[in-house]
Amino acid sequence: SKVFRVIDAEGQIFALKKVNLKNLDELTLNSYTNEISLLKSFANNPHIIQLIDSEMNKEQACLYILMEYGEVDLGKMLKSRVEKGLTGENADENFIRFSFQQVIKMEWEKVEYFNRLFCLDANGCKYCS
């Protein structure tokens, strides 16, 4: 897949993910479907990039996923710091703290989602009662 930065008529910036569906196995195709479902489930969550729209174009054999544009990609930022040698003794403790906090927030949101999905709670279902 490729991700493009796109601008709408009002000048708002979005990320457009274009996935070539040609020669994809069923497992990979399902992973993209699951990505869309997961993004839909996190609508309005301030810690997760928001899904705007998605479309599967069977004629072009492409999947388009339009998302909120994130100014910062944590994965790219971490890779850049490693490439610059900003690890180990050269690491910035505040950056590490911030990065860890962002990952924990994201993971906590996933746990909450799956708890709601499967109604898991030690004292019974707190979402369905």
N, C-alpha and C positions, 0 to 999 in steps of 0.2 A: 504494500500500500504506500501511497504518497500523501503527504499533508501539505496543503497550500494555504497561504494567507490570502483571503478574499475580502473585498469591500462591497457593501451594498450601496444602493442609491443615496442613502442618507449619510454615507461615509463611515458607517459602523464596520469594524473589522471582525471577521470570523475566521475559524479554521475549517477548511473543507478537506475531509479525508476521502480519497478516491481509492477504491479497492478493485483491482482487476479480478473478476470472478472466473476468468478462463483458467482451466486446468487446476482448479482448487478442489481438494478432497473434501468430503462431507464433514469431517472433523473441523477443518479450518473454517469452512463456511458457517458451521454452527457456532464457532467462537466469535465470529463477527456479529451474528444474530444475538448471542448472549451479551456482547459488549453493548449493543443498542438497548437491550432490555435493562441491563444494569444501569446505564446512563439515564434511562427514563425513570427508573426507580429512585434516583437521587435528584430528581427535579427540585430546584430551589434550595439545594444544599450549598452553603457558601464555601465548603471545603472541596467541592468536586466540580470539575469543568462541566458546564451545562450542555446538554444535547438540545439543539434547536430543531433539527429535522433530519430525516433520513429517507433515502429512496433507492430502490433496487431497479436498475434499468436493464431488463433482460435482453433488449436489442443490442445494447453496447456491452453486455456482460460486465457491468460495473455496479458497484455499490457506492453511494455517496452518503457521507455522514457530515452534517453541518453542525459545528459545535462553537461554543463560546471560545473566543481567542484568549489564551492564557499568555500573559506577558513573560512568565517565567515557567520553564519546563525543568522540574526538579532533577530529572534524570540527566538532561544535558548540562545543567549547572554542576552537578556532581562530577560528571565525566570531565568537564572543563577544568575543574579544580584539581583533579587527579593528573591531567595532562600538564598542568602548570606546576606540579610538584607541591601543591598546597595540602599535603596529607601528613600524618604522623606529627612530628614536632612542629611542622610548619602550619598545621591546621588552625583555623580560627575557631575557638571554642563557642563563640556566639553563633557562628554559622552552623556548626554541628548541632547545637541546641535547637536552633530554628528548624533545621532539616528534620531532625528527629521528631520534633513536635508536629510538623506537618504530616509526616508519615503516620504517626500515632492517631492524629485526628481522622485521617482518611480511613485507616484500618478500623477505628472505632465506629465510624459511620457504616462500614460494611457489616460489622457485627450487629449493630442495631437493626440494619435492614434485614439480615437473615433471621434475627430474633422475631421481628414482626412477621416475616414470611412464614416461618415455621412455628410461631407462637411459643417460643421457648422461654420459660421463666421458672425459676426454682419454686415459686409459690403458686404455680398455675399460670394460665394464660392471662396476662395483664392487658392484652390488646382486644381480646374477644369477649371478655366478661362485662 
